[in-house]
């Protein structure tokens, strides 16, 4: 069943859609201009309600990336303007346009998750992975609604028409690839939603996720080139869809097959692994001479301790050391899952494979700030410790504050080193915040505050007259991010001065 038929004249549908796209483009240009003015406004004037990470979308670079991504989506539609089609009303025209956008977004899901440093749109790994997850949820809804939206008008006309159309779709050989892709999509969406409850190992889920969606991409491309309105009448458009599919899959293959093989030629060596708190381990690696490895404080890498030749068993961890400590490279890793609970089984001297560095969290963004507050919760101490060590290395004279939160003091790491920084850095102070205080802390008048990071604790680290010129770095578990975000907004810290790192992808 086809959404459109070839027409000898330019369909009015395309003129309307082109007008809509042009309007969208103009609106985006105006919005970019407005954003430049917004950057000088108080965050409280810009942010009205909470959404995930909303308080921390600080830089205009993320907005520009989102704009560039949005403008890429209609490219297949623009290409199809050369193929005049006549649609049975605006309903099917809208469905067709939505499907084009969705397929392009689906192909872009692969490079978004591909750790591509050389293409600016995908080089910001934090934005790319967030975009990958958010778009994935939207695509799941669009693809699941796809057959329902096509059949709905038939069922609304009569039940018999609807059943006849449904029977034709299910029994047609041309729709087989689409049906299989649809069923696989249902299974993989279910796995993604319930992977934690199903207790699927990270490595297992990752293999299923990558292989499954590569297969779905092939089946979906076969579907749109065999029955899709924009492709079946012209071989050039089949070439377009298969080229987009091939580029997506080749990039994924490179990431999981070729890149791991290249990393095997420059392995790092595990220097030591030691427990540094009741829930945290410190891994120290030594970089090989041929690695040519460098990084900015605050960045992270993917580590693999497996001899598996495929890149499906690596894990992202923030670097905790500073660049001056190279060739040594250290990590603070919290026991949070299957892999991190086996760190004690690693052997000194074994090879470790490092892919990176990645991430846009660094001190360059705060060069003009009059002071810096680092806020770390739990496993979020690793990048904050890297930033702190880098600030200490260059004897930064500005006021530096560390707010370090944990469940209790047995989960605080590197306290001797941080205490030494308070002695050697004249303008540095640490404020510990624990949900629970131990008996000896209650009786000794310890300066650790009980509770959670709130506006009062943050305010106490920043000079009131310098709020708008103060830089804040945040990394911690999701339950901590919302109240910290609200507090920073209430304190009117500039969004451009707020920098964050998320703990998982």
N, C-alpha and C positions, 0 to 999 in steps of 0.2 A: 504494500500500500504506500503510495507516494504522497508526499506533502505538496509537490508542485510539478508542473509540466513545462516543457520548453515553450517559449513564446518568441515570436519573431521580433517583437518590439521590446524596448526597455520597460520592465514592469514598474508600475507606480509604487509598488511595495519597496523597491530599492531606493527610489527617490525619498520616500518617507523615512526609511531607516538611515539613509545617508544624512538626511537633515537632522535626525536625532543624534547621530554620532557627532556631527559638526557642532551641535548645541552642547553635547557633553564635553567635547574638547575645549570649547570656549569657556564653559563653566569651570573646567579644571584650571585653565590659565588664570581666570579671575581669582580662583580659590588659592592658587599659589601666591599671587600678589597679596591676597588678604593674609595668608599665613606669615609672610614676611613682616607685616604689621603686628600680627598676633604675638610674635616672638618678643616684642617689647612690652606686652601686656602682663598683668598679674596672672599667675596660673589659676587663681580662684575665679577670675573672670572668664577663663577659657574652658574650665572643666566643671561640668555641672553634675555628672553622675559617674558612678564607678563601673568600669568594665575591666576585664583582665588586662593588666599592664597599662591601662589608660594613663595613669599618672606618670608613667615613665617613658612615654613616647616623646622624648624631649627634643630631639634634633630634627631640623628640617630635612636632613638627608633621608630619613625614613619616609617622610611624606613624598619626597621626590622619587624614591624607589617605587612606592605604591602607585604614583602617577604614571611612571614609565611602564610599570607592569600593566596597568589598566589600559593604556594606549596600545599595548601589544595585542590585547585580546581580539579586537575587531579585524586584525590583518587578514585572516582567512575570508572573512565576509567581504572585505574590500576586493580581494582577488576574485570573488565570485560575481562581482558587478559586471564582469565581462560575459557572464552566462545569464541571459535573460530568462527568468522563470515567471510563470503565472500561478499564484497561490489562490487557493479557494478561500479567500477572505483574510482579514487581518489576524484572526486567531492562529491559523496555521503559519502565517508569516512570522508572527511573534515567536511561536514555538521553534521555527527553523532558525531564527536569529539567535535565540537563547541556546540552541544546540551548538551552533557555531562557536559562540563564546565559551561554552562549557568544554568543548573538545580542545580548543586552544589552551584553556586553563588546565585541562587534564595533562596535555603534553608538557606544559611548563612546570607541572608538579615534579617532574624528574630532575631538571636542572636546579630547581629550588632546593632539593635535598642533596645535591651533588657536590657540595663544597668546592665550587668553581671560583678560584681566586682571580682569574684573568679576565672575567667578564664583569664589568662594574655592577650590573643589575643583580648578580648572584654572589658578589664578593662579600657582602655584609651577611655573615652566617646567622647572626641573631635575627635580623629581619627576615631572611630567607626561610629559616625553619619555622618562625612564627607564622609567616604567610602560608607556608606549606600546610600547616595544621588547620589554619582558619579556612583556607580555600578548600581543603579536603572535605571539611564538614559541609560546606555549601554544595560542592560537587556531588556528594553522596545524596543530598536531597534532590538536586536537579535530575540526576540519572535515575533515581528510584521513581520519580514522578513522570519520567519520560513516556513510558507506555500508557500510563493513566491519562495523561494530557491528550495523547493521540486518540485514545478510544472514547474519552468522555463525550464528545459531540455525538458519536454514533449511539451510545447508550442513552443519551438525552433525547435523541430522535425516536428510538424505540429499543426495547430490550433485544428484539430479534436482530436488528441491525448491529447492535453492539456485539452480540454473540457471534454473528456471522463474521464480522471483522476480526474478532478475537481468534476465531477458528482459522481464518485465513492467515493471520500472522503466525500462529503457532505451527501450522502445517507447511508453511512455505519454506523451501530450502534456502531462499535468500535471506531469511531472518534468523537462521540457525545460529550464526556467529553472534548476533545481537542478543539472542536469548541466553546463550551460554555466558556471554559477558555479563549480562544482567544478573544471572544466578550467582556467578562468581563474586560480583560486586556485593550482593546481599551477604554472602558468607564472609567476605573480607571486612566488610563494615562491621558485622557482628563481632568478629575477632578483635577488631581495633577497639570497639566499645568495651568489651568484656575481657580484654586480655589480662587485666589484673585479677579479676575474680576467677578467671580460669587458671590462673597461676602459670601462664605460659612463660617459659624462660625468655629473657630479652633476646638472646641470640636466635632462638627458635622463631620467635615472633618476627624478628627482623628478616630472616630468610623468607618466611611466608609472605611478609609484606612486600618485599622487593620482587620476588619471583611472581607472586600472584598478580600484582599490578602491572608487571611487564606483560604477562599473558593477557590480562584484560585490555591493555593498550593495543595489542595485536588484533584481538577479536573485535574491539570497538572500531578500529580502523578498517578492518574487513567489512564490518557492518555498514559504515557510512560510505564506503566505496562501492558497495553492491546494491544498496537501497537508498542511500542518502540523496536528497533532492539536488544538492549542489555538486555532486561528483559523478553520478552515473552517466551523464550525457556527454562528458568530455574527459578524455584520458589525461589532459593536463592537470585536472583537479584531483584525479586519482593520484597522480605523481606528487601533488602538493601534500595530500594527507599522508601518503606513505613516507615522504621525505621528513615530515614533522615527526612521525612515529619513529623512523629510523634514527634521527638525530637524538631524540629523547632516550631511546634504548641504548644507543652506542655510548652516550655520555654515562649512563648508568653502568654499562659493562666496563668502561674505563675505570670508574670509581671503585668497582668491586673485584676487578680482575687484574688490570694492567697496573694501576697505582700500587696495590699491595706488593706486586712483584718487584716494582722499583724500590719500594721501601725496604725490601729484604736485603738490598745491596748496601744499605747504610744503617744497620741496627744500632740502637743504643744499648748500653750495658747496665743492668740493675746493680747499683752500688750498695744499696741497703734498703731494707723494709723494716720499720719499727712502729710499734704502737705508741701513739702520743696522747691518747685520751681513752676514755672507756669505750668510745665508738669510732675513733679515727686512727688512720694509719698514715705514716709519712713514707712515701716512696722517693728514693733519690736515684737518678739515672746519670750516666756519663755519656755525653755525646761523642760520636766518633769524629776523627779529624776531618773526614771527607763529607761530613754532614752539612757544613756551611749553615748551621742552624743559628737563628737569632730570633728574638721576640721582643714585644713591648710588655711591660708589666701590666697584668690584668687580662692577658690573652689566655687561650686554652688550646689543647691539642686532643687528638684521638689517640689513645694508647691501645696497643694490642700485645698481649703476652703469649699469644697462641702461635703455633707453627703452621696453622691452617693457611693455605696459599690464597684463600679468598678473603676479601675485606669485609667480612660480616661479623667479626668477633672483636671489633675495636669499640672503645668506650670513651666518651668525652670527659676530660678532667681539666680543671683550671690549674695553671702553673702557680705555685706558691713562692718560688724563688724570684730573685731579681736577675737582670741580664748580666750584672757584674759577677755573678756566681758561676757563669758558664766556664767550663763545659759541664758543670754539675747542674742538674735540673731537678727540682723537687716538687712534690705534690702532696697536698693534704686531702685524703680520701676518706669519706665516711662510709661505714657499713650500712648500705641501704637496699641491697638486692643480692641476687644470686652470685654475681661476679665479685662484688666488693666484699662478700663474706668469705671469700677464699684467698684473700690477699696474703694471709699468713703462710700459704703454701708456695708462694713464689720463692725462688732460690737466688741468692746472691751470685752475680756473674752471668745470669741467663740473659738472653737477648730480648729486647723490647723494641717494638716498632712504633715510631712516632710520626703521625701525620699532622702537620700544622706548621706554624701556629695559625689560629683563627680568632675572630672576635674583634670588636671595635671598642672595647672598654680599655682606655689607656689614659695616661696623665696629660697627654697633649691637649685634651679638651678643657683642661682646667688651668692652663698657663696664666690666664689673666685673673683668676680667682684670688681673692684676698685671704682665703682660708679654705681648708678641706675637711669634711667630715666623712669618714668611712663607716658604713653601717653593715655589719655582718651578722648573719644568723645561721647557726649550725655549720653545715658544709660550705656556706658562703664565705667562710673566713679565708679560703685559699686565695682567690683573686685579691681580696683586701690586704692580705699579708704580702702578696707580691707588690702591690702598690705602696704599702707602707715601707717595705724594704728598699724600694727604688727611691722613695722620698728621703729615707735615711742615708742612702748612698750618696746623694747629692747635697746632703745637709740643707734641705729646704728650710728657710727661715720662717715660713708662714705658720700660723696656728694649724696644727694637724690634730684631729680628734678621731678616736676609734670607739665606736659603740659596738660591743661584741655581746650577742645574745645567745643563750643556750638554755637547755632544760635545767641543768645544774652545773656547778663548777667542775665536776669530774669530766664534763664534755667540752671544756675550754682547752685550747691547744696553745703551745708555744708561749706560755705565760712568762717564763724566765726571760726569753728574748724580748718580749714586748715590755716587760718591766725595765729591762736594760735600755730600751729606746726612750723610756721616760727620763732616764738619767742622762743619756747622751744627746737627746734631741730636746733643746731647751723649751720648745713650744709644742711639745706633744703630750697628750694625756689619753688614757684609756678609761672608758666607763663600761664596766661589766654589768650585764643585766641577765638575771637567772629567774626562770619561772619558779624554781624551788631553791631555798637557801638551806645549806647544811647546818646542823646544830652548832658547830664551832664557828661558823660565819655569823650566826645570830648572836652568839655570846661575845664575840670579839669585836663587834662594831665594825665589821668589814664594810668597805665602801661599795661593795656590789649591791645594786638595787634589785629588789624583788619585783617580779611582774613581767611586763612586756615592753618593747620599745614603743614609746608614745610621744606625743607632741612636747611634753614637758622635758623628757630626757633629751630629745633632739635639740630643743631650744637652749638647753643648758650648755650645749657644745658650740654654739654660734654667737658671736657678738651681735647684739640686737641691731646696731646701726649698719651691719654688714650683711644682713640677710640676703639681699638681692645680688650681692657680689660673692656669695659663698658657693663653693662646689660641693655636691653631695654624691657619693658613690654608694650604691645599694646592691647587696647580693644576699639572698636568703630564701627560705622555703616560701611557697605561695601564701600560706596563712599570715606570714609576716608582711608581705608586700603591700597588701591593701591598707592596713592601718598606718604603715610608714608613708605610703603615697598620700593618704588623706592628711597626715600631719605636715608633710612637706608643702602640700597645697595650701593648707591653712596658714603656714608660716610665710607664704608668698615667695618661696624659692623659685627663681626663674626656671621654667621647664628646660631651657637650654643649658642649665647648670646641674641638671639631675641626670646621672648616668647609672645604668643598672645592668646586671647580668642575671639571666635566668639559669636555674640549676639543672633543668632537664629539657630534652627536645622530644 
